[in-house]
Amino acid sequence: MAGNGDEETEFLMEQVKKLELMEKRTKELVEQRKLERQCLEMECLKMERQKKYLLAMLRENEDAEEQDRLEQEAKKPFHGAGNILGAPSPVQRVESVQPVRNMVKPIEIDESKPKGNIQVRLGDGGRLVLTLNLTHTISLPWARNRNVLAPFKQRPELNEYASKIFLLDSP
Protein backbone atom coordinates (compact mmCIF):
# COMPACT_ATOMS: atom_id res chain seq x y z
CA MET A 1 0.00 0.00 0.00
CA ALA A 2 2.93 2.26 0.46
CA GLY A 3 3.54 2.31 -3.30
CA ASN A 4 -0.08 3.11 -3.86
CA GLY A 5 0.12 6.09 -1.47
CA ASP A 6 3.14 7.48 -3.28
CA GLU A 7 1.39 7.25 -6.60
CA GLU A 8 -1.67 8.99 -5.21
CA THR A 9 0.52 11.66 -3.65
CA GLU A 10 2.32 12.22 -6.93
CA PHE A 11 -0.99 12.34 -8.78
CA LEU A 12 -2.38 14.86 -6.30
CA MET A 13 0.83 16.92 -6.53
CA GLU A 14 0.53 16.99 -10.32
CA GLN A 15 -3.09 18.04 -10.02
CA VAL A 16 -2.13 20.83 -7.59
CA LYS A 17 0.64 22.03 -9.95
CA LYS A 18 -1.79 22.02 -12.90
CA LEU A 19 -4.36 23.97 -10.87
CA GLU A 20 -1.70 26.48 -9.75
CA LEU A 21 -0.61 26.90 -13.38
CA MET A 22 -4.24 27.38 -14.49
CA GLU A 23 -4.77 29.88 -11.65
CA LYS A 24 -1.67 31.81 -12.70
CA ARG A 25 -2.79 31.89 -16.37
CA THR A 26 -6.29 32.95 -15.36
CA LYS A 27 -4.90 35.83 -13.24
CA GLU A 28 -2.72 36.92 -16.16
CA LEU A 29 -5.74 36.83 -18.48
CA VAL A 30 -7.80 38.83 -15.97
CA GLU A 31 -5.05 41.46 -15.76
CA GLN A 32 -4.78 41.56 -19.56
CA ARG A 33 -8.56 42.00 -19.86
CA LYS A 34 -8.48 44.81 -17.27
CA LEU A 35 -5.82 46.64 -19.29
CA GLU A 36 -7.78 46.09 -22.51
CA ARG A 37 -10.92 47.42 -20.82
CA GLN A 38 -9.07 50.54 -19.62
CA CYS A 39 -7.74 51.11 -23.15
CA LEU A 40 -11.22 50.67 -24.60
CA GLU A 41 -12.71 53.08 -22.05
CA MET A 42 -10.04 55.67 -22.91
CA GLU A 43 -10.75 55.16 -26.63
CA CYS A 44 -14.47 55.58 -25.94
CA LEU A 45 -13.85 58.87 -24.09
CA LYS A 46 -11.65 60.05 -26.96
CA MET A 47 -14.39 59.22 -29.47
CA GLU A 48 -16.97 61.08 -27.36
CA ARG A 49 -14.74 64.20 -27.36
CA GLN A 50 -14.28 63.90 -31.13
CA LYS A 51 -18.01 63.52 -31.60
CA LYS A 52 -18.67 66.63 -29.49
CA TYR A 53 -16.05 68.59 -31.49
CA LEU A 54 -17.43 67.41 -34.84
CA LEU A 55 -20.99 68.29 -33.80
CA ALA A 56 -19.83 71.80 -32.87
CA MET A 57 -18.08 72.11 -36.24
CA LEU A 58 -21.22 70.88 -37.99
CA ARG A 59 -23.31 73.53 -36.22
CA GLU A 60 -20.79 76.22 -37.20
CA ASN A 61 -20.83 75.04 -40.82
CA GLU A 62 -24.62 75.02 -40.88
CA ASP A 63 -24.69 78.54 -39.43
CA ALA A 64 -22.13 79.71 -42.00
CA GLU A 65 -24.13 78.08 -44.82
CA GLU A 66 -27.30 79.79 -43.61
CA GLN A 67 -25.52 83.14 -43.43
CA ASP A 68 -24.08 82.64 -46.94
CA ARG A 69 -27.51 81.67 -48.24
CA LEU A 70 -29.04 84.82 -46.74
CA GLU A 71 -26.25 86.96 -48.24
CA GLN A 72 -26.79 85.37 -51.66
CA GLU A 73 -30.52 85.97 -51.43
CA ALA A 74 -29.84 89.62 -50.61
CA LYS A 75 -27.70 89.90 -53.76
CA LYS A 76 -30.43 88.67 -56.12
CA PRO A 77 -30.40 90.55 -59.43
CA PHE A 78 -33.46 92.53 -60.48
CA HIS A 79 -34.85 92.64 -56.98
CA GLY A 80 -37.32 95.44 -56.30
CA ALA A 81 -39.29 97.79 -58.54
CA GLY A 82 -36.38 99.20 -60.56
CA ASN A 83 -36.76 101.72 -63.38
CA ILE A 84 -39.34 101.39 -66.11
CA LEU A 85 -38.63 102.56 -69.63
CA GLY A 86 -40.59 105.71 -70.43
CA ALA A 87 -41.30 106.46 -66.79
CA PRO A 88 -40.14 109.78 -65.39
CA SER A 89 -36.71 109.41 -63.85
CA PRO A 90 -36.16 110.29 -60.21
CA VAL A 91 -34.53 113.64 -59.50
CA GLN A 92 -30.87 113.26 -58.63
CA ARG A 93 -29.13 115.71 -56.34
CA VAL A 94 -26.04 117.28 -57.79
CA GLU A 95 -23.55 118.61 -55.30
CA SER A 96 -20.91 121.06 -56.35
CA VAL A 97 -17.50 119.78 -55.41
CA GLN A 98 -14.48 122.03 -55.47
CA PRO A 99 -11.38 120.30 -56.70
CA VAL A 100 -8.87 119.79 -53.94
CA ARG A 101 -6.02 120.74 -56.23
CA ASN A 102 -6.94 124.43 -56.08
CA MET A 103 -6.92 124.53 -52.28
CA VAL A 104 -3.31 123.41 -51.81
CA LYS A 105 -0.84 126.19 -51.19
CA PRO A 106 2.68 125.87 -52.55
CA ILE A 107 5.31 124.44 -50.26
CA GLU A 108 8.58 126.28 -49.80
CA ILE A 109 11.42 124.37 -51.43
CA ASP A 110 15.08 125.02 -50.78
CA GLU A 111 16.72 124.73 -54.19
CA SER A 112 20.15 124.18 -52.63
CA LYS A 113 19.01 120.87 -51.05
CA PRO A 114 18.11 117.65 -52.89
CA LYS A 115 14.47 117.38 -53.94
CA GLY A 116 12.03 114.85 -55.36
CA ASN A 117 8.47 114.55 -56.68
CA ILE A 118 5.54 112.75 -55.06
CA GLN A 119 2.36 111.95 -56.91
CA VAL A 120 -0.69 112.05 -54.62
CA ARG A 121 -3.99 110.51 -55.63
CA LEU A 122 -6.90 112.58 -54.38
CA GLY A 123 -10.30 111.45 -53.14
CA ASP A 124 -12.03 112.72 -56.31
CA GLY A 125 -9.77 110.57 -58.48
CA GLY A 126 -7.46 113.40 -59.42
CA ARG A 127 -3.72 113.50 -58.98
CA LEU A 128 -1.44 116.07 -57.44
CA VAL A 129 2.31 116.22 -57.97
CA LEU A 130 4.28 117.67 -55.07
CA THR A 131 7.90 118.73 -55.33
CA LEU A 132 9.56 118.46 -51.93
CA ASN A 133 12.99 118.50 -50.40
CA LEU A 134 14.21 115.19 -49.03
CA THR A 135 14.00 116.63 -45.50
CA HIS A 136 10.26 117.37 -45.71
CA THR A 137 7.90 115.03 -43.85
CA ILE A 138 4.71 113.63 -45.31
CA SER A 139 2.62 115.45 -42.73
CA LEU A 140 3.84 118.84 -44.02
CA PRO A 141 1.65 118.97 -47.17
CA TRP A 142 -1.40 117.90 -45.15
CA ALA A 143 -0.70 120.53 -42.50
CA ARG A 144 -0.94 123.29 -45.12
CA ASN A 145 -4.63 122.76 -45.72
CA ARG A 146 -6.86 120.44 -43.71
CA ASN A 147 -9.26 119.99 -46.66
CA VAL A 148 -6.65 117.77 -48.27
CA LEU A 149 -7.25 115.27 -45.45
CA ALA A 150 -10.69 114.39 -46.88
CA PRO A 151 -9.48 111.03 -48.27
CA PHE A 152 -8.19 110.09 -44.82
CA LYS A 153 -11.53 110.97 -43.22
CA GLN A 154 -13.40 108.84 -45.75
CA ARG A 155 -11.05 105.87 -45.29
CA PRO A 156 -10.17 105.46 -41.58
CA GLU A 157 -7.63 102.72 -42.36
CA LEU A 158 -5.38 105.46 -43.84
CA ASN A 159 -5.36 107.54 -40.63
CA GLU A 160 -2.33 105.73 -39.28
CA TYR A 161 -0.27 107.05 -42.21
CA ALA A 162 -1.44 110.65 -41.83
CA SER A 163 0.36 111.08 -38.52
CA LYS A 164 3.60 109.20 -39.34
CA ILE A 165 6.79 110.95 -40.29
CA PHE A 166 8.46 109.73 -43.46
CA LEU A 167 11.67 110.85 -45.08
CA LEU A 168 11.76 111.29 -48.82
CA ASP A 169 14.51 109.38 -50.46
CA SER A 170 15.63 109.38 -54.05
CA PRO A 171 17.72 106.80 -55.86
Residue frames as a rotation matrix with the C-alpha (Angstrom) as fourth column:
MET 1
0.556 0.831 0.000 0.00
0.831 -0.556 0.000 0.00
0.000 0.000 -1.000 0.00
ALA 2
0.161 -0.581 -0.798 2.93
0.342 -0.726 0.597 2.26
-0.926 -0.369 0.082 0.46
GLY 3
-0.815 -0.463 0.348 3.54
0.451 -0.130 0.883 2.31
-0.364 0.876 0.315 -3.30
ASN 4
-0.099 0.882 0.460 -0.08
0.929 -0.084 0.361 3.11
0.357 0.463 -0.811 -3.86
GLY 5
0.602 0.304 -0.738 0.12
0.663 -0.705 0.251 6.09
-0.444 -0.641 -0.626 -1.47
ASP 6
-0.359 -0.820 -0.445 3.14
0.274 -0.549 0.790 7.48
-0.892 0.162 0.422 -3.28
GLU 7
-0.746 0.137 0.652 1.39
0.659 0.017 0.752 7.25
0.092 0.990 -0.103 -6.60
GLU 8
0.349 0.937 -0.003 -1.67
0.909 -0.338 0.246 8.99
0.229 -0.089 -0.969 -5.21
THR 9
0.378 -0.300 -0.876 0.52
0.465 -0.757 0.459 11.66
-0.800 -0.581 -0.146 -3.65
GLU 10
-0.734 -0.677 0.045 2.32
0.337 -0.306 0.890 12.22
-0.589 0.669 0.453 -6.93
PHE 11
-0.413 0.670 0.617 -0.99
0.842 0.023 0.539 12.34
0.347 0.742 -0.574 -8.78
LEU 12
0.605 0.660 -0.446 -2.38
0.790 -0.569 0.229 14.86
-0.103 -0.490 -0.865 -6.30
MET 13
-0.034 -0.716 -0.697 0.83
0.356 -0.660 0.661 16.92
-0.934 -0.225 0.277 -6.53
GLU 14
-0.842 -0.229 0.488 0.53
0.522 -0.121 0.844 16.99
-0.135 0.966 0.222 -10.32
GLN 15
0.072 0.958 0.279 -3.09
0.912 -0.176 0.370 18.04
0.403 0.228 -0.886 -10.02
VAL 16
0.540 0.058 -0.840 -2.13
0.607 -0.718 0.340 20.83
-0.583 -0.693 -0.423 -7.59
LYS 17
-0.517 -0.814 -0.265 0.64
0.318 -0.470 0.823 22.03
-0.795 0.341 0.502 -9.95
LYS 18
-0.645 0.361 0.673 -1.79
0.720 -0.009 0.694 22.02
0.256 0.933 -0.254 -12.90
LEU 19
0.461 0.872 -0.162 -4.36
0.869 -0.407 0.282 23.97
0.180 -0.271 -0.946 -10.87
GLU 20
0.232 -0.470 -0.852 -1.70
0.449 -0.725 0.522 26.48
-0.863 -0.503 0.043 -9.75
LEU 21
-0.809 -0.547 0.215 -0.61
0.405 -0.252 0.879 26.90
-0.427 0.798 0.425 -13.38
MET 22
-0.266 0.811 0.522 -4.24
0.842 -0.068 0.535 27.38
0.469 0.582 -0.665 -14.49
GLU 23
0.576 0.443 -0.687 -4.77
0.766 -0.587 0.263 29.88
-0.287 -0.678 -0.677 -11.65
LYS 24
-0.253 -0.780 -0.572 -1.67
0.357 -0.625 0.694 31.81
-0.899 -0.029 0.437 -12.70
ARG 25
-0.857 -0.028 0.515 -2.79
0.515 -0.106 0.851 31.89
0.031 0.994 0.106 -16.37
THR 26
0.140 0.986 0.092 -6.29
0.923 -0.164 0.347 32.95
0.358 0.037 -0.933 -15.36
LYS 27
0.419 -0.060 -0.906 -4.90
0.586 -0.744 0.320 35.83
-0.693 -0.665 -0.277 -13.24
GLU 28
-0.682 -0.717 -0.145 -2.72
0.300 -0.455 0.839 36.92
-0.667 0.529 0.525 -16.16
LEU 29
-0.594 0.545 0.591 -5.74
0.712 0.014 0.702 36.83
0.374 0.838 -0.397 -18.48
VAL 30
0.456 0.776 -0.435 -7.80
0.890 -0.413 0.195 38.83
-0.028 -0.476 -0.879 -15.97
GLU 31
0.022 -0.545 -0.838 -5.05
0.362 -0.777 0.515 41.46
-0.932 -0.315 0.180 -15.76
GLN 32
-0.888 -0.344 0.306 -4.78
0.381 -0.177 0.908 41.56
-0.258 0.922 0.288 -19.56
ARG 33
-0.175 0.915 0.363 -8.56
0.883 -0.017 0.470 42.00
0.436 0.403 -0.805 -19.86
LYS 34
0.457 0.288 -0.842 -8.48
0.727 -0.666 0.167 44.81
-0.512 -0.688 -0.514 -17.27
LEU 35
-0.471 -0.719 -0.512 -5.82
0.197 -0.651 0.733 46.64
-0.860 0.245 0.448 -19.29
GLU 36
-0.820 0.239 0.520 -7.78
0.548 0.064 0.834 46.09
0.166 0.969 -0.184 -22.51
ARG 37
0.223 0.963 -0.149 -10.92
0.963 -0.194 0.186 47.42
0.151 -0.185 -0.971 -20.82
GLN 38
0.203 -0.230 -0.952 -9.07
0.454 -0.839 0.299 50.54
-0.867 -0.493 -0.066 -19.62
CYS 39
-0.833 -0.552 -0.034 -7.74
0.194 -0.348 0.917 51.11
-0.518 0.757 0.397 -23.15
LEU 40
-0.522 0.720 0.456 -11.22
0.760 0.151 0.632 50.67
0.386 0.677 -0.627 -24.60
GLU 41
0.416 0.669 -0.616 -12.71
0.872 -0.486 0.060 53.08
-0.259 -0.562 -0.785 -22.05
MET 42
-0.218 -0.577 -0.787 -10.04
0.206 -0.816 0.541 55.67
-0.954 -0.044 0.296 -22.91
GLU 43
-0.940 -0.094 0.329 -10.75
0.332 -0.013 0.943 55.16
-0.085 0.995 0.043 -26.63
CYS 44
-0.075 0.993 0.089 -14.47
0.964 0.049 0.260 55.58
0.254 0.105 -0.961 -25.94
LEU 45
0.360 0.135 -0.923 -13.85
0.583 -0.805 0.110 58.87
-0.728 -0.578 -0.369 -24.09
LYS 46
-0.670 -0.674 -0.311 -11.65
0.112 -0.507 0.855 60.05
-0.734 0.538 0.415 -26.96
MET 47
-0.751 0.446 0.487 -14.39
0.611 0.191 0.768 59.22
0.249 0.874 -0.416 -29.47
GLU 48
0.290 0.874 -0.389 -16.97
0.951 -0.310 0.012 61.08
-0.111 -0.374 -0.921 -27.36
ARG 49
0.014 -0.368 -0.930 -14.74
0.247 -0.900 0.360 64.20
-0.969 -0.235 0.078 -27.36
GLN 50
-0.927 -0.364 0.094 -14.28
0.153 -0.135 0.979 63.90
-0.343 0.922 0.181 -31.13
LYS 51
-0.340 0.889 0.308 -18.01
0.906 0.221 0.362 63.52
0.253 0.402 -0.880 -31.60
LYS 52
0.399 0.463 -0.791 -18.67
0.723 -0.690 -0.039 66.63
-0.564 -0.556 -0.610 -29.49
TYR 53
-0.384 -0.661 -0.645 -16.05
0.030 -0.707 0.707 68.59
-0.923 0.252 0.291 -31.49
LEU 54
-0.931 0.038 0.362 -17.43
0.363 0.181 0.914 67.41
-0.031 0.983 -0.182 -34.84
LEU 55
0.034 0.999 -0.011 -20.99
0.998 -0.034 0.050 68.29
0.049 -0.012 -0.999 -33.80
ALA 56
0.272 -0.012 -0.962 -19.83
0.366 -0.923 0.115 71.80
-0.890 -0.384 -0.247 -32.87
MET 57
-0.765 -0.595 -0.247 -18.08
-0.039 -0.340 0.939 72.11
-0.643 0.728 0.237 -36.24
LEU 58
-0.636 0.611 0.472 -21.22
0.759 0.383 0.527 70.88
0.141 0.693 -0.707 -37.99
ARG 59
0.371 0.785 -0.495 -23.31
0.846 -0.506 -0.167 73.53
-0.382 -0.357 -0.852 -36.22
GLU 60
-0.085 -0.495 -0.865 -20.79
0.020 -0.869 0.495 76.22
-0.996 0.025 0.084 -37.20
ASN 61
-0.940 -0.272 0.203 -20.83
0.178 0.116 0.977 75.04
-0.290 0.955 -0.060 -40.82
GLU 62
-0.225 0.937 0.266 -24.62
0.968 0.185 0.169 75.02
0.110 0.296 -0.949 -40.88
ASP 63
0.422 0.329 -0.845 -24.69
0.538 -0.841 -0.059 78.54
-0.730 -0.429 -0.532 -39.43
ALA 64
-0.484 -0.686 -0.543 -22.13
-0.111 -0.567 0.816 79.71
-0.868 0.456 0.199 -42.00
GLU 65
-0.831 0.247 0.498 -24.13
0.556 0.386 0.737 78.08
-0.010 0.889 -0.458 -44.82
GLU 66
0.201 0.968 -0.152 -27.30
0.967 -0.220 -0.127 79.79
-0.156 -0.121 -0.980 -43.61
GLN 67
0.237 -0.197 -0.951 -25.52
0.170 -0.956 0.240 83.14
-0.957 -0.218 -0.193 -43.43
ASP 68
-0.825 -0.561 -0.074 -24.08
-0.009 -0.118 0.993 82.64
-0.566 0.820 0.092 -46.94
ARG 69
-0.507 0.715 0.482 -27.51
0.859 0.376 0.347 81.67
0.067 0.590 -0.805 -48.24
LEU 70
0.459 0.688 -0.562 -29.04
0.738 -0.648 -0.189 84.82
-0.494 -0.328 -0.805 -46.74
GLU 71
-0.161 -0.603 -0.781 -26.25
-0.091 -0.779 0.620 86.96
-0.983 0.171 0.070 -48.24
GLN 72
-0.927 -0.176 0.330 -26.79
0.277 0.267 0.923 85.37
-0.251 0.947 -0.199 -51.66
GLU 73
-0.054 0.980 0.191 -30.52
0.998 0.059 -0.017 85.97
-0.028 0.190 -0.981 -51.43
ALA 74
0.411 0.174 -0.895 -29.84
0.376 -0.927 -0.008 89.62
-0.831 -0.333 -0.446 -50.61
LYS 75
-0.497 -0.711 -0.498 -27.70
-0.228 -0.447 0.865 89.90
-0.837 0.543 0.060 -53.76
LYS 76
-0.055 0.527 0.848 -30.43
0.746 0.587 -0.316 88.67
-0.664 0.615 -0.426 -56.12
PRO 77
-0.964 -0.265 0.028 -30.40
0.208 -0.683 0.700 90.55
-0.166 0.681 0.714 -59.43
PHE 78
-0.655 0.719 0.231 -33.46
-0.083 -0.372 0.925 92.53
0.751 0.586 0.303 -60.48
HIS 79
-0.378 0.491 -0.785 -34.85
0.913 0.341 -0.226 92.64
0.157 -0.802 -0.577 -56.98
GLY 80
-0.460 0.276 -0.844 -37.32
0.345 -0.820 -0.456 95.44
-0.818 -0.501 0.282 -56.30
ALA 81
0.579 0.807 -0.117 -39.29
0.260 -0.319 -0.911 97.79
-0.772 0.498 -0.394 -58.54
GLY 82
-0.354 -0.810 0.467 -36.38
0.778 0.022 0.628 99.20
-0.519 0.586 0.622 -60.56
ASN 83
-0.499 0.130 -0.857 -36.76
-0.381 -0.921 0.082 101.72
-0.779 0.367 0.509 -63.38
ILE 84
0.187 0.649 0.737 -39.34
0.615 0.508 -0.603 101.39
-0.766 0.566 -0.305 -66.11
LEU 85
-0.782 -0.456 0.425 -38.63
0.603 -0.382 0.700 102.56
-0.157 0.804 0.574 -69.63
GLY 86
-0.364 0.627 0.689 -40.59
0.439 -0.537 0.720 105.71
0.821 0.565 -0.080 -70.43
ALA 87
0.578 0.547 -0.606 -41.30
0.784 -0.165 0.598 106.46
0.227 -0.820 -0.525 -66.79
PRO 88
0.722 -0.346 0.599 -40.14
-0.299 -0.937 -0.181 109.78
0.624 -0.049 -0.780 -65.39
SER 89
0.002 -0.827 -0.563 -36.71
0.509 0.485 -0.711 109.41
0.861 -0.285 0.421 -63.85
PRO 90
0.665 0.195 -0.721 -36.16
0.745 -0.240 0.622 110.29
-0.052 -0.951 -0.305 -60.21
VAL 91
0.822 -0.364 0.439 -34.53
-0.235 -0.917 -0.321 113.64
0.520 0.161 -0.839 -59.50
GLN 92
0.406 -0.771 -0.491 -30.87
0.859 0.505 -0.082 113.26
0.311 -0.389 0.867 -58.63
ARG 93
0.925 -0.142 -0.353 -29.13
0.085 -0.827 0.555 115.71
-0.370 -0.543 -0.753 -56.34
VAL 94
0.439 -0.834 0.333 -26.04
0.627 0.019 -0.779 117.28
0.643 0.551 0.532 -57.79
GLU 95
0.794 -0.269 -0.546 -23.55
0.383 -0.477 0.791 118.61
-0.473 -0.837 -0.276 -55.30
SER 96
0.789 -0.596 0.151 -20.91
-0.222 -0.505 -0.834 121.06
0.573 0.624 -0.531 -56.35
VAL 97
0.759 -0.628 -0.172 -17.50
0.543 0.463 0.700 119.78
-0.360 -0.625 0.693 -55.41
GLN 98
0.780 -0.584 -0.227 -14.48
-0.624 -0.757 -0.194 122.03
-0.059 0.292 -0.954 -55.47
PRO 99
0.650 -0.611 -0.452 -11.38
0.225 0.722 -0.654 120.30
0.726 0.323 0.607 -56.70
VAL 100
0.845 -0.372 -0.385 -8.87
0.426 0.031 0.904 119.79
-0.324 -0.928 0.185 -53.94
ARG 101
0.087 -0.897 0.434 -6.02
0.990 0.030 -0.136 120.74
0.109 0.442 0.891 -56.23
ASN 102
0.134 0.004 0.991 -6.94
0.326 -0.944 -0.040 124.43
0.936 0.329 -0.128 -56.08
MET 103
0.919 0.325 0.222 -6.92
-0.093 -0.369 0.925 124.53
0.383 -0.871 -0.308 -52.28
VAL 104
0.598 -0.753 -0.277 -3.31
0.779 0.463 0.423 123.41
-0.190 -0.468 0.863 -51.81
LYS 105
0.910 -0.359 -0.206 -0.84
-0.361 -0.932 0.033 126.19
-0.204 0.044 -0.978 -51.19
PRO 106
0.562 -0.757 -0.333 2.68
-0.105 0.335 -0.936 125.87
0.820 0.561 0.109 -52.55
ILE 107
0.884 -0.372 -0.282 5.31
0.412 0.338 0.846 124.44
-0.220 -0.864 0.452 -50.26
GLU 108
0.703 -0.690 -0.174 8.58
-0.699 -0.715 0.012 126.28
-0.132 0.113 -0.985 -49.80
ILE 109
0.884 -0.452 0.121 11.42
0.468 0.859 -0.208 124.37
-0.010 0.241 0.970 -51.43
ASP 110
0.479 -0.828 -0.293 15.08
-0.406 -0.504 0.762 125.02
-0.778 -0.246 -0.577 -50.78
GLU 111
0.931 -0.070 -0.359 16.72
-0.337 0.216 -0.916 124.73
0.142 0.974 0.178 -54.19
SER 112
0.035 -0.998 0.049 20.15
-0.931 -0.051 -0.361 124.18
0.363 -0.033 -0.931 -52.63
LYS 113
-0.387 -0.100 0.917 19.01
-0.631 0.754 -0.183 120.87
-0.673 -0.649 -0.355 -51.05
PRO 114
-0.998 0.047 -0.041 18.11
0.004 0.708 0.706 117.65
0.062 0.705 -0.707 -52.89
LYS 115
-0.334 0.942 -0.021 14.47
-0.775 -0.287 -0.563 117.38
-0.537 -0.171 0.826 -53.94
GLY 116
-0.975 0.109 0.195 12.03
0.191 0.858 0.476 114.85
-0.116 0.501 -0.857 -55.36
ASN 117
-0.524 0.846 -0.097 8.47
-0.751 -0.405 0.522 114.55
0.402 0.346 0.848 -56.68
ILE 118
-0.865 0.411 0.286 5.54
0.142 0.750 -0.646 112.75
-0.481 -0.519 -0.707 -55.06
GLN 119
-0.679 0.727 -0.103 2.36
-0.309 -0.155 0.938 111.95
0.666 0.669 0.330 -56.91
VAL 120
-0.865 0.461 0.199 -0.69
-0.137 0.165 -0.977 112.05
-0.483 -0.872 -0.080 -54.62
ARG 121
-0.673 0.737 0.054 -3.99
0.378 0.280 0.882 110.51
0.635 0.615 -0.468 -55.63
LEU 122
-0.849 0.401 0.344 -6.90
-0.526 -0.708 -0.472 112.58
0.054 -0.582 0.812 -54.38
GLY 123
-0.617 0.677 0.401 -10.30
0.048 0.541 -0.839 111.45
-0.785 -0.499 -0.367 -53.14
ASP 124
0.373 0.794 -0.479 -12.03
-0.466 -0.286 -0.837 112.72
-0.802 0.536 0.263 -56.31
GLY 125
0.730 -0.136 0.670 -9.77
0.513 0.757 -0.405 110.57
-0.452 0.639 0.622 -58.48
GLY 126
0.900 -0.414 0.137 -7.46
-0.206 -0.681 -0.703 113.40
0.384 0.605 -0.698 -59.42
ARG 127
0.419 -0.847 -0.328 -3.72
0.892 0.451 -0.027 113.50
0.171 -0.281 0.944 -58.98
LEU 128
0.969 -0.216 0.121 -1.44
-0.238 -0.948 0.213 116.07
0.069 -0.235 -0.970 -57.44
VAL 129
0.411 -0.901 -0.138 2.31
0.683 0.405 -0.608 116.22
0.604 0.155 0.782 -57.97
LEU 130
0.989 -0.144 -0.032 4.28
-0.072 -0.666 0.742 117.67
-0.128 -0.732 -0.670 -55.07
THR 131
0.290 -0.957 0.019 7.90
0.255 0.059 -0.965 118.73
0.922 0.285 0.261 -55.33
LEU 132
0.984 0.060 0.170 9.56
-0.155 -0.201 0.967 118.46
0.092 -0.978 -0.189 -51.93
ASN 133
0.000 -0.993 0.122 12.99
-0.882 -0.058 -0.467 118.50
0.471 -0.107 -0.876 -50.40
LEU 134
-0.095 -0.100 -0.990 14.21
0.055 0.993 -0.106 115.19
0.994 -0.064 -0.089 -49.03
THR 135
-0.946 -0.280 -0.163 14.00
0.183 -0.048 -0.982 116.63
0.267 -0.959 0.097 -45.50
HIS 136
-0.400 0.878 0.263 10.26
-0.850 -0.463 0.252 117.37
0.343 -0.123 0.931 -45.71
THR 137
-0.866 0.250 0.434 7.90
-0.044 0.824 -0.565 115.03
-0.499 -0.508 -0.702 -43.85
ILE 138
-0.719 0.654 0.234 4.71
0.555 0.338 0.760 113.63
0.418 0.677 -0.606 -45.31
SER 139
0.012 0.786 -0.618 2.62
0.965 -0.172 -0.200 115.45
-0.263 -0.594 -0.760 -42.73
LEU 140
-0.676 -0.347 -0.650 3.84
0.266 -0.937 0.225 118.84
-0.687 -0.021 0.726 -44.02
PRO 141
-0.921 0.370 0.119 1.65
-0.005 -0.317 0.948 118.97
0.389 0.873 0.294 -47.17
TRP 142
-0.147 0.929 -0.340 -1.40
0.733 0.333 0.593 117.90
0.664 -0.162 -0.730 -45.15
ALA 143
-0.206 0.020 -0.978 -0.70
0.877 -0.440 -0.194 120.53
-0.435 -0.898 0.073 -42.50
ARG 144
-0.980 -0.197 0.028 -0.94
0.185 -0.849 0.495 123.29
-0.073 0.491 0.868 -45.12
ASN 145
-0.476 0.876 -0.080 -4.63
-0.827 -0.415 0.380 122.76
0.300 0.247 0.922 -45.72
ARG 146
-0.662 0.227 0.714 -6.86
-0.401 0.699 -0.593 120.44
-0.634 -0.679 -0.372 -43.71
ASN 147
0.414 0.859 -0.301 -9.26
-0.737 0.123 -0.665 119.99
-0.534 0.497 0.684 -46.66
VAL 148
-0.084 -0.525 -0.847 -6.65
-0.868 0.456 -0.196 117.77
0.489 0.719 -0.494 -48.27
LEU 149
-0.861 -0.260 0.436 -7.25
-0.480 0.699 -0.530 115.27
-0.167 -0.666 -0.727 -45.45
ALA 150
0.086 0.992 -0.098 -10.69
-0.975 0.063 -0.214 114.39
-0.206 0.113 0.972 -46.88
PRO 151
0.177 0.010 -0.984 -9.48
-0.524 0.848 -0.085 111.03
0.833 0.531 0.155 -48.27
PHE 152
-0.814 -0.520 -0.258 -8.19
-0.052 0.507 -0.860 110.09
0.578 -0.687 -0.440 -44.82
LYS 153
-0.632 0.662 0.402 -11.53
-0.676 -0.219 -0.703 110.97
-0.378 -0.717 0.586 -43.22
GLN 154
0.312 0.788 -0.531 -13.40
-0.941 0.332 -0.060 108.84
0.129 0.519 0.845 -45.75
ARG 155
0.537 -0.215 -0.816 -11.05
-0.030 0.962 -0.273 105.87
0.843 0.171 0.510 -45.29
PRO 156
0.827 -0.147 0.543 -10.17
-0.562 -0.259 0.785 105.46
0.025 -0.955 -0.297 -41.58
GLU 157
0.822 -0.545 0.163 -7.63
0.493 0.826 0.274 102.72
-0.284 -0.145 0.948 -42.36
LEU 158
0.301 -0.727 0.618 -5.38
0.628 -0.336 -0.702 105.46
0.717 0.599 0.355 -43.84
ASN 159
0.895 0.131 0.427 -5.36
-0.170 -0.783 0.598 107.54
0.413 -0.607 -0.679 -40.63
GLU 160
0.760 -0.647 -0.065 -2.33
0.389 0.372 0.843 105.73
-0.521 -0.666 0.534 -39.28
TYR 161
0.016 -0.785 0.619 -0.27
1.000 -0.003 -0.029 107.05
0.025 0.619 0.785 -42.21
ALA 162
0.566 0.273 0.778 -1.44
0.391 -0.919 0.038 110.65
0.725 0.283 -0.627 -41.83
SER 163
0.952 -0.146 0.271 0.36
-0.305 -0.548 0.779 111.08
0.035 -0.824 -0.566 -38.52
LYS 164
0.614 -0.771 0.168 3.60
0.625 0.605 0.493 109.20
-0.482 -0.198 0.854 -39.34
ILE 165
0.538 -0.560 -0.630 6.79
-0.588 -0.785 0.196 110.95
-0.604 0.265 -0.751 -40.29
PHE 166
0.706 -0.320 0.632 8.46
0.603 0.739 -0.300 109.73
-0.371 0.593 0.715 -43.46
LEU 167
-0.028 -0.755 -0.655 11.67
-0.236 -0.631 0.739 110.85
-0.971 0.175 -0.161 -45.08
LEU 168
0.925 0.283 -0.255 11.76
-0.286 0.074 -0.955 111.29
-0.251 0.956 0.150 -48.82
ASP 169
-0.002 -0.944 0.329 14.51
-0.110 0.327 0.939 109.38
-0.994 -0.034 -0.104 -50.46
SER 170
0.762 0.210 -0.613 15.63
-0.609 -0.089 -0.788 109.38
-0.220 0.974 0.060 -54.05
PRO 171
0.860 -0.416 0.295 17.72
0.445 0.895 -0.036 106.80
-0.249 0.162 0.955 -55.86
